[in-house]
């Protein structure tokens, strides 16, 4: 009887449609969870958390291995090497900062495990011909280009630079100088600073004395707030403050309404563009984390979504690299395709946006097809 029952059960199992759970894809994530950039890093972590939840709802299981680099390139490289040699991931998303991403990118071809950079902007990262390095976000030259284009119609004549002595700061200002030269702007001040200083007033007073029409700023979160606070204290009021993303695009910066109002910034993403799911992502993010997402959150979300979806169908690192190279996707960051152009390799040709804080809210003001508000120029306190 027992034999008969077992035979019937076995027959039924063979006859019924059988759906096995897909094995989880093992993906690494390197981020600045602690350190100077932890506040922005939190946005990336939150974006990845939402991506993992959304992927699970679609039947894609992700075994995520997180590593904290603390914003230190040496830690980032050690994290990548651990992920690919000990943890056995087939793809890595991150790191956040340009300094960290640039170092990790230099080893990706050695280990042959694809790296998808979500938000680091130094141009060099995707200009070395690396076959295993992919970048979702637009590089540094686009930050300055889109900001200059946004104010060009107002015919500014002079520009000053205040920027962090980081890979991102130096790279972005270099491209800003090139774009300013094309516009015929005269450079009247150039102030590079070390992160985390308590007093930027000596540099800001030099800029004030030069009386520029535009002040171009590259800072991470804490420095962005302190710089603008001290600029107000000394009465620095150009026709426009131009923030190159990073610290000028966070909810924390916008909340400082007495200093952030009318500051213009370049951004990779806003919630009011017509990219598929962008508005819904912002609503869900705010409901989950009780804050407005920065572009860093959106970049991390989409990078993890693309990496995991592609890995779920291409389950070895070589197959994953090949699929990332030829694939195309559409989501909250608009169309994504990793292409080779203008000296870049595996670079998504992503259009950047310009936003301005008006009455405590980030409003998209450029380009016209994405804008619901007009740029307020000149700046007034």
C-alpha positions as CSV (number, residue, x, y, z in Angstrom):
1,X,0.0,0.0,0.0
2,X,2.8,2.3,1.0
3,X,4.6,1.6,-2.3
4,X,1.4,2.3,-4.3
5,X,0.9,5.6,-2.5
6,X,4.4,6.7,-3.2
7,X,4.1,5.7,-6.9
8,X,0.9,7.7,-7.2
9,X,2.5,10.8,-5.5
10,X,5.5,10.6,-7.8
11,X,3.2,10.4,-10.8
12,X,1.2,13.4,-9.7
13,X,4.4,15.4,-9.2
14,X,5.5,14.6,-12.7
15,X,2.1,15.4,-14.1
16,X,1.6,18.7,-12.4
17,X,3.3,21.9,-13.7
18,X,6.4,22.4,-11.5
19,X,7.8,25.9,-10.9
20,X,11.1,26.0,-9.0
21,X,12.2,29.2,-7.3
22,X,15.0,30.9,-9.3
23,X,18.3,30.9,-7.4
24,X,19.2,34.3,-6.0
25,X,21.7,36.5,-7.9
26,X,24.6,37.5,-5.8
27,X,25.4,41.2,-6.3
28,X,27.9,43.4,-4.4
29,X,27.2,47.0,-3.3
30,X,29.9,49.4,-2.2
31,X,28.8,52.7,-0.7
32,X,29.9,55.5,1.7
33,X,27.8,54.3,4.7
34,X,30.0,56.1,7.2
35,X,32.4,59.0,6.8
36,X,32.1,62.5,5.3
37,X,29.7,61.5,2.6
38,X,27.5,59.3,4.7
39,X,24.5,61.6,4.4
40,X,24.5,61.3,0.6
41,X,25.4,57.6,0.9
42,X,22.2,57.1,2.9
43,X,20.3,58.1,-0.3
44,X,22.1,55.4,-2.3
45,X,21.4,52.8,0.3
46,X,17.7,53.7,0.4
47,X,17.5,53.6,-3.4
48,X,19.1,50.1,-3.5
49,X,16.8,48.9,-0.7
50,X,13.8,49.9,-2.9
51,X,15.2,48.3,-5.9
52,X,15.7,45.0,-4.1
53,X,12.1,45.1,-2.9
54,X,10.7,45.8,-6.3
55,X,12.9,43.1,-7.9
56,X,11.6,40.6,-5.3
57,X,8.0,41.5,-6.3
58,X,8.9,40.7,-9.9
59,X,10.4,37.3,-8.9
60,X,14.0,38.3,-8.9
61,X,15.8,37.3,-5.7
62,X,19.0,39.2,-4.9
63,X,21.6,38.1,-2.4
64,X,23.0,41.5,-1.7
65,X,26.5,41.8,-0.1
66,X,27.0,45.4,1.2
67,X,30.4,47.0,1.9
68,X,31.2,50.3,3.5
69,X,34.2,52.3,2.1
70,X,33.8,55.3,4.4
71,X,34.6,57.5,1.4
72,X,38.2,56.1,1.3
73,X,39.5,54.8,-2.0
74,X,41.7,52.2,-0.3
75,X,38.7,50.8,1.6
76,X,36.7,50.8,-1.7
77,X,39.3,48.8,-3.5
78,X,39.6,46.3,-0.6
79,X,35.8,46.0,-0.6
80,X,35.7,45.2,-4.3
81,X,38.5,42.6,-4.0
82,X,36.7,40.9,-1.1
83,X,33.4,40.9,-3.0
84,X,34.8,39.3,-6.1
85,X,37.4,36.9,-4.6
86,X,35.7,35.8,-1.3
87,X,32.0,36.5,-1.6
88,X,31.7,35.3,-5.2
89,X,29.5,38.1,-6.5
90,X,29.0,38.3,-10.3
91,X,28.5,42.0,-10.4
92,X,29.1,45.1,-8.2
93,X,27.2,48.4,-8.0
94,X,29.1,51.4,-6.6
95,X,31.1,53.1,-5.2
96,X,29.6,56.5,-4.7
97,X,32.5,59.0,-4.7
98,X,34.7,59.7,-7.8
99,X,37.9,59.0,-5.9
100,X,36.6,55.5,-4.8
101,X,35.0,54.6,-8.1
102,X,38.1,55.6,-10.1
103,X,40.4,53.3,-8.1
104,X,38.0,50.4,-8.2
105,X,37.4,50.8,-11.9
106,X,41.2,50.4,-12.5
107,X,41.0,46.8,-11.1
108,X,37.7,45.6,-12.7
109,X,39.3,44.2,-15.8
110,X,41.9,42.4,-13.7
111,X,39.1,40.5,-11.8
112,X,36.7,40.4,-14.8
113,X,33.7,41.2,-12.6
114,X,31.4,44.0,-14.0
115,X,31.2,47.2,-12.0
116,X,28.2,49.5,-12.5
117,X,28.9,53.0,-11.3
118,X,25.6,54.7,-10.3
119,X,26.6,58.3,-9.5
120,X,30.4,59.0,-9.5
121,X,31.2,61.7,-12.2
122,X,34.9,61.9,-12.8
123,X,35.3,61.6,-16.6
124,X,38.4,59.3,-16.4
125,X,36.3,56.5,-14.9
126,X,34.9,55.5,-18.3
127,X,37.7,57.0,-20.4
128,X,40.4,54.3,-19.9
129,X,38.8,51.7,-22.2
130,X,37.9,49.3,-19.3
131,X,35.7,46.5,-20.6
132,X,34.1,45.6,-17.2
133,X,33.3,49.2,-16.1
134,X,29.9,50.7,-16.9
135,X,28.4,54.0,-15.8
136,X,24.8,55.0,-15.5
137,X,25.1,58.7,-14.6
138,X,26.4,61.5,-16.8
139,X,30.1,62.4,-16.3
140,X,31.5,65.7,-15.0
141,X,31.6,67.6,-18.3
142,X,27.8,67.4,-18.6
143,X,27.3,69.0,-15.1
144,X,29.1,72.2,-16.2
145,X,27.7,72.2,-19.7
146,X,24.1,72.0,-18.7
147,X,24.6,74.7,-16.0
148,X,26.3,77.1,-18.5
149,X,23.6,76.4,-21.1
150,X,20.9,77.2,-18.5
151,X,22.3,80.7,-17.8
152,X,23.7,81.6,-21.2
153,X,20.7,83.5,-22.4
154,X,21.2,86.0,-19.5
155,X,24.7,86.9,-20.9
156,X,26.9,86.6,-17.8
157,X,30.4,87.9,-18.3
158,X,32.5,86.7,-15.3
159,X,32.8,83.5,-13.3
160,X,34.5,82.3,-10.0
161,X,35.1,78.8,-8.8
162,X,34.9,77.5,-5.3
163,X,35.4,73.7,-5.0
164,X,36.5,70.8,-3.0
165,X,40.0,69.4,-3.7
166,X,38.5,66.0,-4.6
167,X,38.5,64.0,-7.8
168,X,34.9,65.1,-8.4
169,X,35.7,68.8,-7.6
170,X,38.9,69.1,-9.7
171,X,37.4,67.1,-12.6
172,X,34.2,69.1,-12.7
173,X,35.9,72.5,-12.5
174,X,38.3,71.6,-15.2
175,X,35.3,70.9,-17.6
176,X,33.5,74.0,-16.3
177,X,36.5,76.2,-17.2
178,X,36.5,74.7,-20.7
179,X,32.8,75.4,-21.2
180,X,33.1,78.9,-19.7
181,X,35.9,79.6,-22.2
182,X,33.6,78.6,-25.0
183,X,30.9,81.0,-23.7
184,X,33.4,83.9,-23.4
185,X,33.3,84.0,-19.6
186,X,36.2,85.6,-17.8
187,X,37.5,83.7,-14.8
188,X,38.0,86.1,-11.9
189,X,38.6,83.8,-9.0
190,X,39.6,80.2,-8.3
191,X,39.4,78.9,-4.8
192,X,40.1,75.2,-4.1
193,X,39.5,74.0,-0.5
194,X,40.1,70.9,1.7
195,X,36.9,69.3,2.8
196,X,35.6,69.8,6.4
197,X,37.1,73.2,7.1
198,X,35.3,75.2,9.8
199,X,35.8,78.6,8.0
200,X,35.6,79.3,4.3
201,X,35.3,83.0,4.7
202,X,38.8,83.9,3.5
203,X,38.2,82.2,0.2
204,X,34.7,83.6,-0.1
205,X,35.9,87.1,0.6
206,X,38.4,86.8,-2.3
207,X,35.5,85.8,-4.5
208,X,33.4,88.7,-3.3
209,X,36.2,91.1,-4.0
210,X,36.3,89.8,-7.6
211,X,32.5,90.5,-8.0
212,X,31.7,87.6,-10.4
213,X,28.4,87.2,-12.2
214,X,28.5,83.5,-11.6
215,X,29.9,81.5,-8.7
216,X,30.4,77.8,-9.6
217,X,30.5,75.5,-6.6
218,X,31.4,71.8,-6.2
219,X,30.9,70.5,-2.7
220,X,29.5,67.5,-0.8
221,X,26.7,68.0,1.7
222,X,28.1,69.5,4.9
223,X,30.4,71.8,3.1
224,X,27.6,73.0,0.8
225,X,25.5,74.2,3.7
226,X,28.5,75.9,5.5
227,X,29.7,77.6,2.3
228,X,26.3,79.1,1.6
229,X,25.8,80.1,5.2
230,X,29.2,81.9,5.3
231,X,28.5,83.4,1.8
232,X,25.4,85.0,3.2
233,X,27.3,86.3,6.3
234,X,29.8,88.2,4.2
235,X,27.2,89.4,1.7
236,X,28.4,87.5,-1.4
237,X,25.6,87.7,-3.9
238,X,26.4,87.0,-7.5
239,X,23.8,86.9,-10.2
240,X,23.7,83.1,-9.8
241,X,25.1,80.4,-7.5
242,X,25.7,77.3,-9.7
243,X,26.0,74.1,-7.7
244,X,27.5,71.1,-9.5
245,X,25.1,68.5,-8.0
246,X,26.2,66.6,-4.9
247,X,25.6,68.7,-1.8
248,X,23.5,71.2,-3.6
249,X,20.8,68.6,-4.5
250,X,19.9,67.1,-1.1
251,X,16.8,67.5,1.0
252,X,19.0,68.7,3.9
253,X,20.3,71.5,1.7
254,X,16.9,72.6,0.5
255,X,15.6,72.7,4.1
256,X,18.1,75.5,4.9
257,X,15.7,78.0,3.3
258,X,17.5,81.1,4.5
259,X,20.6,80.2,2.5
260,X,19.5,77.8,-0.2
261,X,16.7,79.7,-1.9
262,X,17.4,80.4,-5.6
263,X,20.5,78.3,-5.7
264,X,20.8,76.6,-9.1
265,X,22.1,73.0,-9.4
266,X,22.8,70.4,-12.0
267,X,21.1,67.0,-11.3
268,X,20.9,63.6,-12.8
269,X,17.2,63.2,-12.0
270,X,14.1,65.0,-10.7
271,X,10.7,63.5,-9.9
272,X,8.8,65.7,-12.3
273,X,10.4,64.4,-15.5
274,X,8.4,62.1,-17.8
275,X,10.7,59.1,-17.4
276,X,8.8,55.9,-16.7
277,X,8.1,55.6,-12.9
278,X,10.0,58.7,-11.8
279,X,7.1,60.3,-10.0
280,X,5.9,57.1,-8.5
281,X,9.4,56.4,-7.2
282,X,9.5,59.7,-5.4
283,X,6.1,59.2,-3.8
284,X,7.0,55.7,-2.6
285,X,10.5,56.9,-1.4
286,X,9.0,59.7,0.7
287,X,6.4,57.4,2.2
288,X,9.1,54.8,3.1
289,X,11.9,57.1,4.3
290,X,10.0,60.3,5.3
291,X,12.2,62.4,3.0
292,X,12.5,63.5,-0.6
293,X,14.9,61.4,-2.7
294,X,18.0,63.0,-4.2
295,X,19.3,62.0,-7.6
296,X,21.7,59.7,-5.8
297,X,18.8,57.5,-4.6
298,X,17.3,57.3,-8.1
299,X,20.7,56.5,-9.7
300,X,21.4,53.7,-7.2
301,X,17.9,52.3,-7.6
302,X,18.2,52.1,-11.4
303,X,21.8,50.8,-11.3
304,X,20.8,48.0,-9.0
305,X,17.6,47.2,-10.9
306,X,19.6,47.0,-14.2
307,X,22.4,45.0,-12.7
308,X,20.2,42.4,-10.9
309,X,17.7,42.0,-13.8
310,X,20.5,41.4,-16.2
311,X,22.3,39.1,-13.8
312,X,19.2,37.0,-13.3
313,X,19.3,36.0,-17.0
314,X,23.1,35.9,-17.3
315,X,24.5,34.1,-14.3
316,X,28.2,34.3,-14.8
317,X,30.4,37.4,-14.8
318,X,31.5,37.1,-18.4
319,X,27.9,36.6,-19.6
320,X,26.7,39.5,-17.4
321,X,29.4,41.8,-18.9
322,X,28.4,40.9,-22.4
323,X,24.7,41.5,-21.7
324,X,25.3,44.9,-20.1
325,X,27.3,45.8,-23.2
326,X,24.5,45.2,-25.6
327,X,21.4,45.7,-23.5
328,X,19.1,48.7,-23.2
329,X,16.6,49.6,-20.5
330,X,14.0,52.2,-19.7
331,X,13.0,53.3,-16.2
332,X,13.1,56.2,-13.7
333,X,16.4,57.5,-15.3
334,X,15.0,57.5,-18.8
335,X,16.5,55.4,-21.6
336,X,19.8,53.6,-20.6
337,X,22.3,52.1,-22.9
338,X,26.1,51.7,-22.3
339,X,27.8,53.1,-25.4
340,X,31.2,54.0,-26.7
341,X,31.4,57.6,-27.8
342,X,33.7,60.7,-27.5
343,X,36.4,58.8,-25.8
344,X,34.1,57.1,-23.3
345,X,33.6,53.3,-23.0
346,X,30.4,51.7,-21.6
347,X,29.0,55.2,-20.7
348,X,25.3,55.9,-20.6
349,X,24.7,59.1,-22.6
350,X,22.4,60.5,-19.9
351,X,20.8,64.0,-20.3
352,X,21.2,66.1,-17.2
353,X,18.7,68.6,-15.8
354,X,19.0,71.9,-14.0
355,X,16.9,72.7,-10.9
356,X,16.5,75.7,-8.7
357,X,15.3,75.9,-5.2
358,X,12.2,78.1,-5.2
359,X,10.3,78.6,-2.0
360,X,12.0,75.6,-0.4
361,X,11.3,73.2,-3.3
362,X,13.5,71.9,-6.1
363,X,12.0,73.0,-9.4
364,X,13.2,71.8,-12.8
365,X,14.1,74.9,-14.8
366,X,16.2,73.5,-17.7
367,X,16.0,72.1,-20.4
368,X,12.6,73.4,-21.6
369,X,11.0,70.0,-22.4
370,X,11.4,68.9,-18.7
371,X,10.7,72.3,-17.1
372,X,7.5,73.5,-15.3
373,X,9.1,76.6,-13.8
374,X,11.3,79.4,-15.2
375,X,14.8,80.1,-13.9
376,X,14.8,83.2,-11.6
377,X,17.8,85.3,-12.5
378,X,19.5,87.3,-11.1
379,X,19.9,85.9,-7.6
380,X,18.4,88.0,-4.8
381,X,18.5,87.4,-1.1
